[in-house]
Amino acid sequence: MNKGLFSFFSIFIALLVGALYYTDIIQSPFISVLNGIKSNYHATTEFIDKQINKYFFQARHIEELEKKLQKYENNHLVMQQLASEINDIFVQNRSSFKTDPNVELVRTISYQKFGDQNRIWLEIDDYNSSRVYGLTYNELVAGIVVSHNGRPLGLLNSDTKSSYAVYVGKESAPGIVHGNNSKHLLVKFIPAWFLIEAGDEVVTSGLDEIFFKGLKVGTVVSVTKSQGYQTAVIEPFYKAKDPNYFHMIKKVR
């Protein structure tokens, strides 16, 4: 192959890679096909793992699952009872409010782009692309779910476009948490008259109807003041290590 032909192919490949990376119109069909392949791959590997566990670790696995099931059933019954009593209180006081939360287990397909661990494609049944959803992991806030070209994209806490309403400290100071593309998060627009100190806990407020109230986000590392507001640097509780599954809050009430 002469140098001219080699240069032509090199430029062609570079332009093709650039177009696929930066153009959503070209990128969209490739992503759909790749995500379908990845989804089938995950389903196949999970099926194989289940079969191996079924035949080689069946007794121990069943015992562990039975214990977990008893715990989950107990917690579920307690939550149902609490929800029922709360709804009864609403009825007795002639209130139109009711509690009917909805949480779904969702699976990660892949990262959106190589090198960016803050954005992940998710596999979600019955997905409504017009809404923003809350994403949790082991009862800790992990991020939010937004629509990208009609597909569910998880923005983990550290992503700069991941934001939701929170309370800070014992006085429940309101604020908005944002990702910072680093190991820390930022809580902005905290009114200056609230006392915020290092070590204060940050939890979701539920006012944005993305998360339930009181889910753990992190702890305050430091605080700065500017133009009537405070900004708190937060050490998050959730650490993105192996994000295979999450719980997505589909309905708060």
C-alpha positions as CSV (number, residue, x, y, z in Angstrom):
1,M,0.0,0.0,0.0
2,N,1.5,3.4,-1.0
3,K,1.7,6.4,1.2
4,G,-1.1,8.3,-0.6
5,L,-3.6,5.4,-0.2
6,F,-2.6,4.9,3.5
7,S,-3.1,8.6,4.2
8,F,-6.5,8.6,2.5
9,F,-7.7,5.6,4.7
10,S,-6.3,7.2,7.8
11,I,-8.2,10.5,7.2
12,F,-11.3,8.6,6.3
13,I,-11.2,6.5,9.5
14,A,-10.5,9.6,11.6
15,L,-13.5,11.5,10.1
16,L,-15.8,8.4,10.6
17,V,-14.8,8.1,14.3
18,G,-15.2,11.8,14.8
19,A,-18.7,11.8,13.2
20,L,-19.8,8.8,15.3
21,Y,-18.5,10.5,18.5
22,Y,-19.9,14.0,18.1
23,T,-23.0,13.6,15.9
24,D,-26.2,12.3,17.5
25,I,-27.9,11.6,14.2
26,I,-25.2,9.2,13.1
27,Q,-24.6,8.0,16.6
28,S,-28.2,7.1,17.4
29,P,-28.6,3.9,15.2
30,F,-25.2,2.6,16.3
31,I,-26.1,3.2,20.0
32,S,-29.4,1.4,19.6
33,V,-27.8,-1.6,18.0
34,L,-24.9,-1.8,20.5
35,N,-27.3,-1.4,23.5
36,G,-29.4,-4.2,22.1
37,I,-26.4,-6.4,21.8
38,K,-25.2,-5.5,25.3
39,S,-28.6,-6.0,26.8
40,N,-28.8,-9.5,25.3
41,Y,-25.2,-10.2,26.5
42,H,-26.1,-9.2,30.1
43,A,-29.3,-11.4,30.0
44,T,-27.3,-14.4,28.7
45,T,-24.5,-14.1,31.3
46,E,-27.1,-13.7,34.1
47,F,-28.9,-16.8,32.8
48,I,-25.7,-18.8,32.8
49,D,-24.8,-17.5,36.3
50,K,-28.2,-18.5,37.6
51,Q,-27.9,-22.0,36.1
52,I,-24.5,-22.5,37.6
53,N,-25.8,-21.3,41.0
54,K,-28.8,-23.5,40.6
55,Y,-26.8,-26.7,40.1
56,F,-23.7,-26.1,42.1
57,F,-24.6,-23.7,44.9
58,Q,-28.3,-24.4,45.1
59,A,-28.7,-25.3,48.8
60,R,-26.6,-22.4,50.1
61,H,-28.1,-20.0,47.7
62,I,-31.7,-20.9,48.5
63,E,-31.0,-20.6,52.2
64,E,-29.5,-17.1,51.7
65,L,-32.5,-16.0,49.5
66,E,-35.0,-17.3,52.1
67,K,-33.4,-15.2,54.8
68,K,-33.4,-12.1,52.5
69,L,-37.0,-12.8,51.4
70,Q,-38.1,-13.0,55.0
71,K,-36.4,-9.6,55.8
72,Y,-37.8,-7.9,52.7
73,E,-41.3,-9.3,53.3
74,N,-41.2,-8.0,56.9
75,N,-40.0,-4.6,55.8
76,H,-42.6,-4.5,53.0
77,L,-45.4,-5.4,55.4
78,V,-44.3,-2.7,57.8
79,M,-44.2,-0.1,55.1
80,Q,-47.6,-1.2,53.8
81,Q,-49.0,-0.8,57.4
82,L,-47.4,2.7,57.7
83,A,-48.7,3.8,54.3
84,S,-52.2,2.5,55.2
85,E,-52.3,4.3,58.5
86,I,-51.1,7.5,56.9
87,N,-53.7,7.3,54.2
88,D,-56.4,6.7,56.9
89,I,-55.2,9.8,58.6
90,F,-55.6,11.7,55.4
91,V,-59.1,10.4,54.9
92,Q,-60.2,11.2,58.5
93,N,-59.0,14.8,58.0
94,R,-60.7,15.0,54.6
95,S,-57.4,15.4,52.8
96,S,-57.0,14.6,49.1
97,F,-53.4,13.5,49.7
98,K,-52.4,9.8,49.6
99,T,-49.1,7.8,49.6
100,D,-48.6,5.5,46.7
101,P,-44.8,5.3,45.9
102,N,-43.4,3.3,43.1
103,V,-39.8,2.0,42.9
104,E,-38.3,-0.2,40.1
105,L,-35.1,-2.2,39.9
106,V,-33.2,-1.2,36.7
107,R,-30.1,-2.5,35.0
108,T,-27.1,-0.8,33.7
109,I,-26.2,-1.5,30.0
110,S,-23.0,0.4,29.5
111,Y,-21.3,3.8,30.0
112,Q,-22.4,6.4,27.5
113,K,-18.8,7.2,26.5
114,F,-15.5,5.6,27.3
115,G,-13.7,7.5,30.0
116,D,-16.8,9.1,31.5
117,Q,-18.0,7.0,34.4
118,N,-20.7,9.5,35.4
119,R,-23.1,8.7,32.6
120,I,-24.6,5.3,32.0
121,W,-27.3,3.8,29.7
122,L,-30.0,2.0,31.6
123,E,-32.5,-0.7,30.7
124,I,-35.9,0.4,31.9
125,D,-39.3,-1.1,31.1
126,D,-42.2,1.3,30.4
127,Y,-39.9,4.4,30.3
128,N,-41.5,7.8,30.2
129,S,-39.0,10.1,28.6
130,S,-40.8,13.3,29.6
131,R,-39.8,12.9,33.3
132,V,-36.8,13.0,35.5
133,Y,-36.4,10.1,37.9
134,G,-34.3,9.6,41.1
135,L,-31.7,6.9,41.1
136,T,-30.6,5.1,44.4
137,Y,-28.2,2.4,45.4
138,N,-28.5,0.6,48.7
139,E,-30.8,3.4,49.9
140,L,-28.2,6.0,49.0
141,V,-28.8,8.7,46.4
142,A,-26.8,7.8,43.3
143,G,-28.0,10.3,40.7
144,I,-30.9,11.0,38.4
145,V,-32.3,9.6,35.1
146,V,-32.9,11.9,32.2
147,S,-33.9,11.3,28.6
148,H,-31.3,11.4,25.9
149,N,-32.7,11.0,22.4
150,G,-35.7,9.2,23.9
151,R,-33.5,6.7,25.9
152,P,-32.9,6.6,29.6
153,L,-29.5,8.0,30.6
154,G,-28.3,7.8,34.2
155,L,-26.4,10.9,35.4
156,L,-24.6,9.8,38.5
157,N,-24.0,12.3,41.3
158,S,-20.6,13.6,40.1
159,D,-22.0,14.6,36.7
160,T,-22.3,18.4,36.3
161,K,-25.9,18.1,35.1
162,S,-27.1,15.9,38.0
163,S,-29.0,18.1,40.4
164,Y,-31.9,17.8,42.9
165,A,-33.3,19.5,46.0
166,V,-31.8,18.7,49.4
167,Y,-31.8,19.7,53.1
168,V,-28.5,20.5,54.9
169,G,-27.9,20.1,58.6
170,K,-30.1,20.0,61.7
171,E,-32.0,23.1,60.7
172,S,-32.9,21.5,57.3
173,A,-31.4,24.4,55.3
174,P,-32.7,24.1,51.7
175,G,-30.3,23.9,48.8
176,I,-29.7,22.4,45.3
177,V,-27.0,19.8,44.9
178,H,-24.9,19.7,41.8
179,G,-22.2,17.4,40.5
180,N,-18.7,18.8,40.1
181,N,-16.9,16.1,38.0
182,S,-14.8,15.3,41.1
183,K,-15.1,13.2,44.2
184,H,-17.1,16.0,45.9
185,L,-20.5,17.5,45.3
186,L,-21.7,21.1,45.7
187,V,-24.8,22.3,47.4
188,K,-25.7,25.8,46.2
189,F,-28.2,28.5,47.0
190,I,-28.3,27.8,50.8
191,P,-29.7,30.9,52.5
192,A,-27.0,32.8,54.5
193,W,-28.9,32.9,57.8
194,F,-28.7,29.1,58.3
195,L,-25.8,27.8,60.3
196,I,-24.0,25.1,58.3
197,E,-20.9,23.3,59.7
198,A,-18.5,20.6,58.6
199,G,-19.9,17.2,59.4
200,D,-23.6,18.2,58.8
201,E,-25.6,15.6,57.0
202,V,-27.2,16.3,53.6
203,V,-30.5,14.5,52.7
204,T,-33.0,14.8,49.9
205,S,-35.9,17.2,50.6
206,G,-38.4,15.6,48.3
207,L,-39.6,19.0,47.1
208,D,-38.6,18.4,43.5
209,E,-40.7,15.1,43.4
210,I,-37.6,13.3,42.2
211,F,-36.7,11.6,45.5
212,F,-38.4,10.6,48.7
213,K,-37.6,13.0,51.6
214,G,-34.7,12.0,53.8
215,L,-32.6,9.8,51.5
216,K,-28.9,10.2,52.4
217,V,-26.7,12.2,50.0
218,G,-23.5,13.0,52.0
219,T,-21.8,15.1,54.6
220,V,-20.5,18.7,54.6
221,V,-16.8,19.2,54.2
222,S,-16.6,23.0,54.0
223,V,-18.8,26.0,53.5
224,T,-18.3,29.4,51.7
225,K,-20.5,32.5,51.6
226,S,-21.2,34.9,48.7
227,Q,-24.0,37.3,47.8
228,G,-26.4,36.3,50.4
229,Y,-26.0,32.5,49.8
230,Q,-23.8,29.7,51.1
231,T,-22.2,26.9,49.0
232,A,-21.3,23.7,50.8
233,V,-18.8,21.1,49.5
234,I,-20.1,17.6,50.1
235,E,-18.5,14.2,50.6
236,P,-21.1,11.9,49.0
237,F,-22.1,8.6,50.6
238,Y,-22.5,6.8,47.3
239,K,-19.3,5.7,45.6
240,A,-19.6,4.5,42.0
241,K,-17.6,1.3,41.9
242,D,-19.6,-1.4,40.1
243,P,-22.9,0.2,39.0
244,N,-24.8,-2.9,37.6
245,Y,-28.2,-2.4,39.2
246,F,-30.0,0.6,40.7
247,H,-33.4,1.3,42.1
248,M,-35.3,4.0,40.2
249,I,-38.0,6.1,41.9
250,K,-40.8,6.2,39.4
251,K,-43.4,7.8,41.7
252,V,-42.9,9.7,44.9
253,R,-46.5,9.7,46.1
